[in-house]
Amino acid sequence: HGMALISDELFESMKRSCGGDYYNVDLLNTECLKLVEEFNKSVSMIYEELVLDTNCDTTSPDCYTYRYLLSEYWANNESVRRALKVVEGTTGKWERCNYNVLCDQNIKSSIPYHLNNSIEGYKSLIISGDHDMSIPFVSTRAWITSLNYSITDKWRPWMILDKVAGYTQTYANKMTFATVKGGGHTLEYKPEECSILFERWISGQPL
């Protein structure tokens, strides 16, 4: 909605009919199911980790995520596994994102951990690419706001030379939030900007 990927009308209808839950939709809520289907159709060609890109054939060298396929080829190469001293028989094929790992997902939210760390005095830098649809920056801002920390440095652009590289806001308890303009889900989409951002923060310079 905020990135002009869906209409205002669809956004408002989904809020009204789905009650904020767009993933675990009640099967009896046919209106919400219909709207979610319309939403999915609207964004089906969008690469959700960077909405500036489109979904593509991951086996094609022209596709951005082709590099992820190459990383799996590399990590599963026998000579690489020997160099990394992977003991034969202890683990199977390496996958970049393995969602089938058997584990208890007993941490529903990381917010209490952020809260505890900041109360203990640890400084933190929270970065969001402003073109990430999988974990959008508005969601990150929402949980930071829920901590109810006072603002020590108001929302402003952070610059590289004379160009806006993103926006930042600093809170009490040494917590800094920054967006990266044109950035996606991870730092790899804007490596130079993210490197400069981190270097300034870790050295105690103003962003």
Rosetta blueprint (number, residue, H / E / L):
1 H L
2 G L
3 M L
4 A L
5 L L
6 I L
7 S L
8 D H
9 E H
10 L H
11 F H
12 E H
13 S H
14 M H
15 K H
16 R H
17 S H
18 C H
19 G L
20 G L
21 D L
22 Y L
23 Y L
24 N L
25 V L
26 D L
27 L L
28 L L
29 N L
30 T H
31 E H
32 C H
33 L H
34 K H
35 L H
36 V H
37 E H
38 E H
39 F H
40 N H
41 K H
42 S H
43 V H
44 S L
45 M L
46 I E
47 Y L
48 E L
49 E L
50 L L
51 V L
52 L L
53 D L
54 T E
55 N L
56 C L
57 D L
58 T L
59 T L
60 S L
61 P L
62 D L
63 C L
64 Y L
65 T L
66 Y H
67 R H
68 Y H
69 L H
70 L H
71 S H
72 E H
73 Y H
74 W H
75 A H
76 N L
77 N L
78 E H
79 S H
80 V H
81 R H
82 R H
83 A H
84 L L
85 K L
86 V L
87 V L
88 E L
89 G L
90 T L
91 T L
92 G L
93 K L
94 W L
95 E L
96 R L
97 C L
98 N L
99 Y L
100 N L
101 V L
102 L L
103 C L
104 D L
105 Q L
106 N L
107 I L
108 K L
109 S L
110 S L
111 I H
112 P H
113 Y H
114 H H
115 L H
116 N H
117 N H
118 S H
119 I H
120 E L
121 G L
122 Y L
123 K L
124 S E
125 L E
126 I E
127 I E
128 S E
129 G E
130 D L
131 H L
132 D L
133 M L
134 S L
135 I L
136 P L
137 F H
138 V H
139 S H
140 T H
141 R H
142 A H
143 W H
144 I H
145 T H
146 S H
147 L L
148 N L
149 Y L
150 S L
151 I E
152 T E
153 D E
154 K E
155 W E
156 R E
157 P E
158 W E
159 M E
160 I E
161 L L
162 D L
163 K E
164 V E
165 A E
166 G E
167 Y E
168 T E
169 Q E
170 T E
171 Y E
172 A L
173 N L
174 K L
175 M E
176 T E
177 F E
178 A E
179 T E
180 V E
181 K L
182 G L
183 G L
184 G L
185 H L
186 T L
187 L H
188 E H
189 Y H
190 K L
191 P H
192 E H
193 E H
194 C H
195 S H
196 I H
197 L H
198 F H
199 E H
200 R H
201 W H
202 I H
203 S L
204 G L
205 Q L
206 P L
207 L L
